[in-house]
Amino acid sequence: MQKINSKIVLTVLVAFFIGIFIGYHNSPAITKIAGVSAKENPTEVSADFSTFWKAWNTLNEKFPGADKVSNQDKVYGAIKGLAGSMGDPYTTFFNPDEAKLFEDDIAGEFSGIGLEVGIKDKVLTAISPLKDTPSYKAGIKPGDKILKIDKTITTDISIEQAVKLIRGEKGTTVTMTIFRDGEKAPREIKMIRDTINVPTVDTEMRKDGIFVITLYSFSANSADLFREALNKFANSGSDKLIFDLRGNPGGYLDAAIDMASFFLPKTATIVTEDYGGNKAQNVYKSKGYNVFSDKLKFVVLIDGGSASASEIFAGAMQDNNRAKLVGAQSYGKGSVQEVVNLTPDTLLKVTVAKWLTPKGTWISLKGLTPDYVVPVTQKDLNAKIDAQMNKAVELLQNWK
């Protein structure tokens, strides 16, 4: 199996599994099951493992068809339970099939509906659909609560299980039952799966002289594409820039730091990783590109689909007084994950730290609050009015 590049990544888990890890380290398997010694002995713990083995034996003896489940799959199930006992939706185990999906999707092309999903308030929730994908065309909105996937009720479902249900062959149909705030009853939405190519950057020079850069993910090549977009902005002669991060689930931390560095001096803090006393904080500073003068008029758009690396960039701009944030409360993904090879074909993704904005704010669950909160109303949606973009344009045109 091809190995993932050792890079730091920040994002919510999504229905298309776009790079969901922070750090990648090879580690020897630590196992001691059924008397099989491993390369390393596990740390001694004060726990009664006889209960585990009693459950193992009871299931093997009494459960109909237990013999059809391999011992290895039972071990994988136990590891999933162990990861789940941490009570953290981002700490999880990938069996070989799930690990293969994870690695395939990092390549950036897959078959599905192009929808980011996460667990919010213990409910499977749509974060944001990718532009021009089946979920986008079907009208899925950030914040939609996903109650059923086909016939499967999503109560207590893991994100990985949801992803497996949502994913599928191109041309097949998936039906979601969703509940949207403000509506009286759930609705069913049918979508036909398609090949999803993750977009990265769009640019537009508006007739009013405002330049817009839209970033869809902090992918491995997004920093280079962003640099090209900034060159277009510089050559446009405009001093008014909108950076649209709405619906951006995050990605590579290095990319977020590189992009933020175009706007901040070398001494400026972009983000801090806090390991809760396990080790010293890791403070990421600007690389000091800082190519724009104080005359730059800069607005960053965010919403409930802006997560993790998007929140790091936006938080750095806000706390360093470099840009105004416009839109809606961001998603609130403030933790750091590390992915470890347990075996050559299995992965354990574990939360190892939380990240803080330059002013020390932990945004997990609550998200970033824009300087200008602009709600999206159904009336505006029906009229195809982008009130958040309109507010950003108004600010730039009246910048003081």
C-alpha positions, -999 to +999 in steps of 0.1 A: +000+000+000+013+034-009+023+054+021+010+089+029+035+117+027+046+128+062+028+162+063+006+179+088-030+181+078-060+198+095-096+192+085-129+177+095-136+141+084-156+143+052-177+120+031-150+119+005-122+114+031-101+144+020-068+142+040-079+139+076-047+137+096-021+156+113+013+141+110+021+106+098+045+084+117+055+047+112+052+028+145+057-008+153+025-027+161+019-030+198-001-062+203-003-090+228-033-110+218-038-147+225-003-151+238+014-136+207+043-114+217+049-081+198+079-061+190+071-040+220+054-049+252+024-028+260+025-004+290+013-022+321-022-011+331-045-017+360-073-033+341-090-067+343-084-082+308-102-114+319-135-095+312-124-090+276-115-127+271-147-138+288-167-116+263-146-130+234-153-166+244-189-160+251-195-144+217-176-173+200-197-198+219-232-183+218-235-158+188-250-175+157-225-173+129-196-162+151-174-186+133-180-167+101-162-136+116-125-140+115-104-135+146-086-107+129-119-088+123-128-093+159-095-077+169-102-048+145-136-044+162-120-043+196-096-016+185-125+004+171-141+001+205-109+012+223-106+042+201-143+050+206-139+049+244-119+081+242-151+099+234-135+119+206-151+117+171-116+123+155-099+095+173-106+063+152-092+031+138-091+023+100-092-014+091-075-023+058-105-014+036-110+019+054-073+027+053-073+020+015-102+045+010-084+070+032-052+068+011-070+067-023-090+098-015-060+118-005-051+115-042-080+138-048-103+118-070-130+094-059-166+084-065-193+097-042-215+128-038-188+154-027-202+161+007-182+169+039-197+154+070-189+156+107-203+149+141-217+180+157-236+179+190-235+141+186-254+143+153-242+134+119-241+168+101-235+181+066-205+205+068-205+217+032-210+203-003-182+207-029-191+231-057-208+214-087-209+179-071-241+158-067-246+171-031-242+207-042-267+203-071-292+185-049-293+214-025-276+200+006-267+229+030-242+233+058-258+224+091-283+199+076-287+171+101-284+137+084-310+114+100-308+084+076-285+072+048-307+051+026-324+028+052-297+032+079-306+054+108-275+075+117-280+076+155-247+068+171-231+060+137-194+068+133-182+091+106-163+062+090-195+041+088-213+071+073-186+075+047-189+039+037-226+042+032-223+075+013-196+064-010-203+040-039-199+034-076-205+061-101-241+061-114-256+045-083-281+063-061-279+073-024-309+088-005-304+110+026-331+120+050-321+153+064-336+178+089-329+215+083-332+241+110-363+262+105-382+235+087-411+215+103-403+181+090-374+160+076-370+157+038-355+131+015-329+140-010-318+116-037-284+119-053-266+100-081-230+093-072-203+106-096-166+109-099-155+137-076-125+158-085-116+181-056-113+217-069-087+240-053-087+277-064-109+300-085-102+337-092-124+365-104-118+401-112-152+418-106-164+447-126-164+469-095-126+464-091-127+439-064-106+407-068-120+374-054-100+343-046-121+312-037-102+283-021-120+250-018-094+230+002-059+234+016-045+206-006-009+197-011-006+220-041-029+248-029-001+270-016+015+272-051-019+278-067-026+305-041+007+322-050-004+322-086-037+337-077-020+364-057+002+372-087-030+377-107-044+400-080-011+420-079-012+424-117-049+434-117-040+468-101-067+463-074-061+470-037-094+452-027-093+415-020-119+389-009-107+355+001-136+331+001-132+302+026-169+293+029-174+255+027-136+249+029-130+219+053-093+225+057-063+204+046-025+208+050-014+229+079+018+238+060-004+253+032-024+274+057+008+288+073+024+295+039-007+314+027-010+334+059+026+343+056+019+365+025+000+389+048+019+388+081+054+398+093+079+372+105+072+378+142+035+372+139+020+340+153-003+321+131-013+292+153-002+274+185-004+236+191-011+229+228-004+194+239-020+198+274+013+195+293+024+163+275+051+184+258+059+221+251+036+241+230+045+243+193+041+279+180+039+284+142+051+319+131+048+336+098+074+329+072+075+367+068+066+370+031+044+400+040+042+412+005+012+436+009+013+471+023-011+485+049-031+499+020-045+464+012-082+462+018-088+425+028-120+406+037-121+368+045-155+351+040-163+321+064-194+301+073-203+269+090-185+248+064-152+266+071-132+243+093-097+236+107-070+249+084-096+275+071-102+285+107-065+287+113-060+311+084-091+332+093-082+333+130-046+344+122-060+373+100-085+383+126-063+382+157-034+400+139-059+427+126-050+419+090-084+413+076-121+416+084-141+383+087-176+383+072-202+356+071-214+330+097-199+312+126-172+287+114-174+250+121-152+248+152-125+221+146-098+229+171-079+197+176-048+181+161-047+145+149-018+121+142-021+091+120+000+060+130+006+028+110-004+000+134+004-024+106+013-019+070-024-018+061-042-004+092-042+031+106-050+047+140-059+084+139-056+099+174-061+134+187-028+146+202-033+183+208-056+213+204-047+243+184-052+279+195-055+312+176-028+338+181-047+353+210-049+319+227-085+311+218-096+274+214-124+274+188-135+238+191-173+234+189-180+272+190-160+282+160-148+317+150-172+346+152-170+369+121-165+407+126-197+410+106-222+383+110-244+379+080-271+352+082-282+334+051-320+336+047-343+314+026-356+345+009-320+353-002-314+318-014-347+318-034-337+351-050-301+338-055-287+367-035-253+362-018-258+385+012-224+376+027-205+385-005-226+416-008-215+427+027-179+420+019-181+442-012-198+469+007-170+469+033-143+471+007-160+499-012-164+520+020-130+509+036-115+535+059 
